[in-house]
Amino acid sequence: MRRRIRRLYRLEDGFSMITVLVAIAFIGIMAMMVLSISAINFRMKATNIKGQSSFYIAEKALNEIKAGLQSDVGEAMSNAYVKVLENYNVTDNTAGESLDGQRQKKFKQYFIETLEEDLKGLQVNTYNMNKIRGYVDLLKEMNNDPNSQGELKIVNTDNREPVMTVIKDEKIVLKNLKVLHIDSTGHTSIIETDIALSVPEVTFPTPSTLPDVMNMIVVANQGVFCVGGLAGSDKEISIKGNVYAGSQFVVEPHTNVSFTNGERVVTSGKVNIGNNASFKTSYQMALWAEGIDVSSATVELNGATYIADDLTVERGTNIGSNITINGEYYGFGSEQSAKESYFHQVGLKYNDNNAVDTNSSIIINGRNTTIDLSNVDRFMIGGNSYISKPVSTGSNDDGLLTGESLNIKGTQIAYLMPASVIGDGTGKNPMTFSEYQNTLKNGVLPVDLTQPIAEWDGKTLSDFGLDKTNPYSIVTYPIGNGEGFVYVYLNFKTGNDASKFFDWYYNENEDRKKQIDQYLNFYLSNDGVKIKNKDAFLRFVTNGNVFGYSKGKGSLLTPNEDELDQDLLYEQINYQNTWYSLTRKMIPNFDMLSEEEKKPERQVFENLIIDSMFDEMTNNGTGSMEFQTVDEKQQPIKAIVVKNNSEFVITKEVAEELRLLICTGDVRIEKDVDFQGIIMTKGTLTIENGATLTSTPVEASLLLQASSEDKKLALLFYDGEQYAIGNSTGNSNQTGESTTYQLEDCITYENWKKR
């Protein structure tokens, strides 16, 4: 029995051992399973991390492409916006479409055209992949880094072209773009997408029908005269505010005039600056005039200058003229724009279609002249200069057409017909009256168009753009007793032909160039005409050549023919009509004038002041009415409405309280008077030397709220109730809100895929 029991114990010991071994094996298997699962999970997470890292790199590259395109969209938007503003009042007469709608349409057109040109590839309807790759700095870093463990590619979707689809007035779509990243283990992330570049929504300033009356200083329908200067005096007339100078702005000899503040000064006629006088505009001001005549004076035009006809330096005293033009200069007159302008339509200007009066140019006729254009950013001269004829016969009686937009007297020698092709070739040019008569055959001057001309390097008249039916123009200068001289000049068909001829004449032969430079030296100072290279201008547009001259040597800037297109004509017409609008109501938006306000007999005074109310206020036995109030310092101020036949004189005593004068007759401000306020007259304003004129918007606005004999002064003005105290900021178009454009919203993905 004991033996059996011992055997049984031995069997139980073996079973326990087996159980332990089985348990150990089971635990080992479980441990291996756990380790295996952990390893698989680790590998999966590692793979996911690598995949995410690869995708993030591809996505980062795509974001850099988007950022680069965002810059292109911003540039296209800026260019399109500026181009629309340059033609702000131009309409295309599209029936049923508002002016704002036309501007939006033009903006979209310019935006799409600019962006398409910037992105286009070598093939039609494709975009430039190299430009797209250039946006990705990450691509450069990875490809240039020898330690980089991955590869980044910017390519097109398999077997496809970089197609650029243009949806007019809506967007540009760049199709089939693929960004591919391969890491060091061969893991690949691919993003395929199309990128749409949409036209941004922009708003243009909403123009106001109200002029900025509060910041005006002068409205004088018959002109402004600055007088009383003395030789050697440094006193000046200082004007701070907006000025409408009616039909003329005259600065008499020895008188100095300076505009130190204000938005614009406007005249429908010329600015005349006399001997030893000076005239200066401020940098924030725009000057609008028919022309500027300078006679031995100092002129500094800052800001923007808009001239319909010529800036002319006349023969003055022995002292030369010194002219400096900074900022922007627009000589916007051309024959075509003049014919299309509202001035011509209502018969106020350009009625005889005289080419001399319709072409803008700069003409230097005075000795010792200096004209500095070195700080001009934008420069436009829309016409060619003409040399007037004292007595003329034959063709082109308007004057002698030259090839220059900036012309110096004396260079006209280039346009003299060579004597060798006139008559039998033995005569002269110029010739006396009797010599001219002897040369005529049947009343016509014989000219040989095919004969080589030695001084022209063997070229003939027919090699240039002469009017073959009438190739010459005659100018006669009588000297008395029936005698005089006859000059025979070349008669070109177009200004462009004349410009090309002079460019050849001046630049292709050193002897001819020296001869012209001698004449330049005679009329110009040593500094002459300071002008920079065409490429240094932000904008340079001329219809003819422009002379530069320094220290005995001339240079010629030729016109930019590629810019003389239909858009430029529209721009010039816009300037003509803006000028008309300013001379009617002192607002720059022609389309905001009513048909009544556009009438030629209505100038600024008539469109601001209600005649019937003016008569009601002045038909009271005294011919005048006063309005009184106090300023912010509780000092008395007043306005006077008066129907005056004699000159109204503003003395120092009168100027102490007077802040607004509205009258029908002439006004004079005495010397050294400090006048603060507004003067509005149907007559002339004479300002004596040393006087100061300053606009006072707040005080003028306070007076408009004043009443006298139950009549409120504001009722004298059209829309007078809208001239509230708050309307004194100098910008009636401001809304008080800023506009921010989010360019990233213009760039979206289409058909985006990740593989």
Secondary structure by P-SEA (a helix, b strand, c coil): caaaaaaaaaaaaaaaaaaaaaaaaaaaaaaaaaaaaaaaaaaaaaaaaaaaaaaaaaaaaaaaaaaaaaaaaaaaaaaaaaaaaaacccccccccccaaaaaaaaaaaaaaaaaaaaccccccccccaaaaaaacaaaaaaaacccccccccccccccccbbbbbcccccccccbbbbbbbccccbbbbbbbbbbbccccccccccccccccccccbbbccbbbbccccccccccccccbbbbcccbbbbcccbbbbbccccbbbbcccccccccbbbbbcccbbbbccbbbbccbbbbbccbbbbcccccccccccbbbbbbbccbbbccccaaaaaaccccccccccccccccccbbbbbbcccbbbbbcccccbbbbcbbbbbbbcccccccccccccccccccccccccccccccccccccccccccaaaaaaaccccbbbbbccbbbccccccccccccccccccbbbbbbbccccbbbbbbbbbbccaaaaaaaaaaaccccaaaaaaaaaaaaaccccccbbbcccccccbbbbcbbbbbbcccbbbbbbcccccccaaaaaaaaaaaaaaaaaacccccccccccccccccccccccccccaaaaaaaacccccbbbbbbbccccccccccccccccccccccccccccccccccbbbbbcccccccbbbbccbbbbbcccbbbbbbaaaaaaaaacccccccccccccccccccccccccccccccbbbbbcccccccccccccc
